Amino acid sequence: MLRDGRILGRKSNCFTLQWHLTNDCELHCRHCYDRTDRTALKFDDAYKILQSHISFCRGRKLAGHVCLTGGNPILYPYFWELYQSIGNEDLGVSFLGNPVPQSVIARIAQIRKPIYYQVSLEGLKEHNDEIRGPGHFHRVLDFLKILQEHGIRANVMLTLTRSNMNQVIPLGEMLKGLADRFTFNRLAQVGEGSNLELPTQAEYVEFMKRYIMASRSNSALWFKDSLFNIVRYHFKRPATGGCTGFGCGAAFNFIAVLPEGEAHACRKFPSFIGNALDLGIEGVYKSPKARQYRIGCRQCRFCRLRKVCGGCLAVSYGQGLDVFNERDPYCFFRERSDYLDDF
């Protein structure tokens, strides 16, 4: 069991290792957080991290989860050896990746059927292909059908910007019957994403209201952004789990490990907490920096929604704020009546 009772009173019986196996990718998306040339681990070192993750979870009686991503995780040179090793263990597994051929999905499913496979779309066809490359939109739609054929849950993620915000709900309608879950993250203006624009706070809250209304007739629309809990609190509705089930779960029930073994509290912004190859997952989790990220923003600390919110540290970082002291610039908890009384 993971506990931070002295800080926030959260408890979790599951821990996720989001493993960025490689930065190699056939795409060059305009909002990519990291296009640096990183050296992927040899299989023996990757296996060492895997066993460290298993030991950490067993020692704390946690349900372990590995989310394989990149870049494109399939391009990791030792992908099949590592995936077979994961398949031999009592671990949940999922993918954040790109469309792959049906033969690859069939082989993955034969070893261990993933809990879900998540791909990304950035809006309707024209806008998406401008961001992710020509033909990507239809490749994703075709791939969602392949996942259905293999009985694998299909998730679709969108990175929300000012340019695609009004395409989210129409895209959600298109994905009815194709995606089990469609949701979004606000852009973190990090890396190449720093060249893109976010909506204003007022524009974003109005969008959230439209999204909530649309979700009543489209069960695929999912609520990942923890700020939705401000709306639920205002109307005295039960909270959702927010980003990771505990609001911002950075370095709590979730860490990201990069290709060389660097561990970060969140992949969407630089948040180094140690090296998983050198320290192991236990050592990384216990590091002072990891604890600092678990505590999160000082301005959020005594908020009644902190257990299920905490804002988005990556969005704060991208806008030049001190993530340990300054709240998410889109938080409207104090102003909620002004925004929501006419909703």
JOJO-V683675 format. One record per backbone hydrogen bond with DSSP energy under -1.0 kcal/mol. CO is the residue of the C=O (numbers start at 1). NH is the residue of the N-H. E is the energy in kcal/mol with one decimal. If there is no record, write none. Layout:
# JOJO-V683675
CO;NH;E  CO;NH;E
This chain:
# JOJO-V683675
2;12;-2.1  4;7;-1.7  4;8;-2.8  4;9;-1.8  10;4;-1.9  12;2;-3.1  13;63;-2.9  15;65;-2.0  16;255;-1.7  17;67;-2.6  18;257;-2.5  19;21;-1.3  19;69;-2.8  24;72;-3.0  29;32;-1.5  32;192;-1.9  36;38;-1.0  42;46;-2.3  43;47;-3.0  44;48;-1.5  45;49;-1.8  46;50;-2.4  47;51;-2.6  48;52;-1.9  49;53;-2.4  50;54;-2.3  51;55;-2.5  52;56;-2.3  53;57;-2.3  54;58;-2.8  55;59;-2.7  56;60;-1.1  57;62;-3.2  58;61;-1.1  63;15;-1.9  64;92;-2.5  65;17;-2.6  66;94;-2.0  67;19;-2.8  68;96;-2.5  69;21;-2.0  72;75;-2.1  73;76;-1.7  76;79;-2.0  78;82;-2.5  79;83;-3.1  80;84;-2.1  81;85;-1.7  82;86;-2.4  83;87;-2.7  84;88;-1.2  86;89;-1.7  89;91;-1.7  92;66;-2.6  93;115;-3.1  94;68;-2.9  95;118;-3.3  101;105;-1.7  102;106;-2.6  103;107;-1.8  104;108;-2.5  105;109;-2.8  106;110;-1.7  107;111;-1.5  108;112;-2.7  116;95;-1.6  117;155;-2.0  118;97;-2.7  119;157;-2.3  124;128;-3.1  125;129;-2.7  126;130;-1.2  127;131;-1.7  128;132;-3.3  129;133;-1.3  131;30;-1.3  133;136;-1.8  135;139;-1.7  136;140;-2.3  137;141;-2.0  138;142;-2.4  139;143;-2.0  140;144;-2.3  141;145;-1.1  142;146;-1.3  143;147;-2.3  144;148;-1.9  145;149;-2.1  146;150;-1.3  147;152;-2.6  148;151;-1.6  153;117;-2.3  154;180;-2.3  154;181;-1.5  155;119;-2.3  156;183;-2.1  157;121;-2.0  158;185;-2.4  160;187;-2.4  161;165;-1.1  164;167;-2.0  167;171;-2.3  168;172;-2.4  169;173;-1.8  170;174;-1.7  171;175;-1.7  173;176;-1.0  175;178;-2.3  175;179;-2.5  181;156;-2.8  182;222;-2.7  183;158;-1.3  185;160;-3.4  188;190;-2.9  190;193;-1.8  191;194;-1.6  192;195;-1.5  193;196;-1.6  197;162;-3.0  200;204;-2.3  201;205;-2.5  202;206;-2.0  203;207;-2.0  204;208;-2.6  205;209;-1.9  206;210;-1.8  207;211;-2.6  208;212;-2.5  209;213;-2.0  210;214;-2.4  211;215;-2.0  213;216;-1.1  214;217;-1.5  218;221;-1.4  220;182;-3.3  225;228;-1.8  226;229;-1.9  227;230;-1.6  228;232;-1.8  229;233;-2.4  230;234;-2.3  231;235;-1.8  232;237;-3.6  233;236;-1.7  241;247;-2.9  247;244;-1.9  249;252;-2.8  253;16;-1.9  254;251;-1.8  255;18;-2.8  256;264;-3.2  257;20;-3.2  258;261;-2.0  261;276;-2.8  262;258;-3.2  263;273;-2.8  264;256;-2.8  271;265;-2.4  274;263;-3.1  275;279;-3.2  276;280;-1.2  280;284;-2.2  281;285;-2.7  282;286;-1.8  284;287;-1.2  287;291;-2.0  288;292;-1.9  289;293;-2.0  290;294;-2.2  291;295;-2.2  292;296;-1.8  297;300;-1.0  300;303;-1.9  303;306;-1.8  305;308;-1.8  306;309;-1.1  309;248;-3.2  312;316;-2.0  313;317;-2.7  314;318;-2.5  315;319;-1.1  316;321;-2.4  317;320;-2.1  322;325;-1.7  322;326;-3.3  324;298;-1.6  328;331;-2.0  333;336;-1.0  335;339;-1.5  336;340;-2.7  337;341;-1.9  340;343;-2.2
